Amino acid sequence: MTEAPTTPEQPAAADRDDLLVADGLQMHFPIRRGLLRRKVGAVQAVDGLSFAVKRGETLSLVGESGCGKTTTGRLLTRLLEPTAGTVTLDGRDITHLSVSQMRPLRRDIQMIFQDPYSSLNPRHTVGTIVGAPWKLQGVDPPGGVKKAVQELLELVGLNPEHYNRYPHEFSGGQRQRIGIARTLALRPKVIVADEPVSALDVSVQAQVVNLMEDLQDEFDLTYVMIAHDLSVVRHVSDRVAVMYLGKIMEIADRTALYERPTHPYTVALLSAVPIPDTNRKNKRERIRLQGDVPSPVNPPSGCRFRTRCWKAEEICAAEEPPLVAVGPGHQTACHFPENKDEVTTNPTGTA
Amino acid sequence: MTAPPDTSGSAAEARPEAALDGMSAKAIEGRSLGQIAWLRLKRDKVAMVAGGVVVVLVLVAVAGLLLDRVFDVVHPNTFHEDLVDRAGGTLAPTGALGGMSWDHIMGVEPGNGRDIAARVFSGAWISLLIAFLATLLSVFIGTVLGVTAGYFGGWVDTLISRAMDVFLAFPLLVFAIALVGTVPDEMFGLRGESLRIAMLIFIIGFFNWPYAGRIVRGQTLSLREREFVDASRSLGARSPHILFKELLPNLVAPVLVYATLLIPTNILFESALSFLGVGVNAPTATWGGMLSEAAAYYTIPHFMIWPGLAIFVTVLAFNLFGDGLRDALDPRAR
């Protein structure tokens, strides 16, 4: 059927290694009131995100619920159209493509959903669900849809004979495997995984995470992992971006972020990770953040984290800290970064 | 290895237990939600009995039609004036218990002595025909408009929802009475009894769609937010695919339940219209019409009992069956 232009039509401006690039990405959901549906405000779910995902890496977006992680995922896969900024997939601007223009490109970017109980249509068999990508894209897999589906089921560790079964006959972990099989059908380049394991039991989480890592090696996948579980993130990521109220607070390599966090919010998040070691536990100071996340309808001026930050001063309210390099590949948006002395010794970062 | 399709593939080699799975391949056949619902329904004795009654009623209705049109055994419109007390002037049936006998198992009508059983049976046909078709009409319109409103939202939703409000505020009974007076003898190639039946189906069916529409709209609103819709969209699905292949299969159960519960309401409504004299014309037998005629002979209760009982049993059977169906299709909704 229609042959997708899989090769980039225009060479990427910045870096050929950057498979998926978000630049100044913004999503403001309008709030409408009254009879005339006049716009009275906006939920600033995502407000100016810039990051690049390199070919073959796993970038994680972490943050509290309501910080815009999921919205970001939906913007990257163009389930939502951003109000400003651009999304570039493999050198091609997909920010404002129409549904039909986007259709062939969807083979390259796929999504794993959060809730395996709601991401599979209860009225369809596993065969129909996993075979849907080919049907919708008008592609005939070699050997027929049934054979291809069974190979995929096998690949994700399910019994291929379960082709005729319905989702309700599977456990949460198995359902998530079915969802993963569906995303793999079209052999995408990027997979945006929206909290792929947060709905699963801890014992099953590890299996699914390991499956995703194996598949990454096998198919040369690039992952954008959306998560709030910092232990899982540490296990799977190459790089981590910490989000707060629709903005990136800090983005760094995994090791740098976990061992030398610079943003107070990151420090607070990491201090909340439980440590299964009683000796170390006692030595560590746990930072408790006061209050709730402010409303994204009316975010605080200046630094968005200042209302809960123990280091906040006047400048934090007056001036928004830009995302600046504090180390190689390590950027942070804070006027008073932590661990600054250690990292500024090597200030040749990507700005 | 007993399963031929998998013997050559890498599947059998990669998984040691694949051979075992291959042998039980026939046993691993998914049970659809429909099959599970049927198993659950079979265990619900009340619903099964009610369902049996519904089936019998449909058979009776068809039999009533045949009785009327084909066999002509006891015609529902045949007078048996020898069986009513003309001399005494009361016009009551002469026999005991309202003239019950082997020839007239439910007795005969006071006045002209028509066979009540024949009239009840042939009335079943009219009642069920109108109720079924009217239900089909309103569920069809309601589903199409409800799913459209729920899925597309925005001004489409506003328009359809306000239309529902208008229809719900419509004084249906008054309209029906007025319409009957103004409809000509022949319309759309239909005349006489057929025209009346078509008109009743239209009145009952067309003005009831907002109820089905609201249910479908609400279900669609919640289904639309489920992730499988996003999953479909992220694979490049178009709206028609999402509507018909993803959403509609999930709406079958609530629509089916609503339809079974709407049928008895429509039977009652048709009876009420017939009772008020705006239903099917006399002498065609309808349950409502029989009740209306029986009201003149309130001293002879058996005339009222049979059509009343027919309505009662039918409505009850459909309601119980609908309840059972709902429980079977969605056990969480209890």
Interface residues (C-beta under 8 A of the other chain):
Chain A: R74 T77 L79 V99 M102 R103 P104 R106 Q110 M111 F113 Q114 D115 S118 S119 L120 N121 P122 R123 H124 T125 V126 A132 P133 L136 Q137 K147 Q150 E151 E154 N159 P160 E161 H162 N164 R165 Y166 H168 E169 G179 R182 L186
Chain B: D6 G9 A11 A14 R15 D21 G22 S24 A25 I28 E29 G30 R31 S32 L33 R226 E227 F228 D230 A231 S232 R233 S234 L235 G236 A237 R238 H241 E246 P249 N250 V252
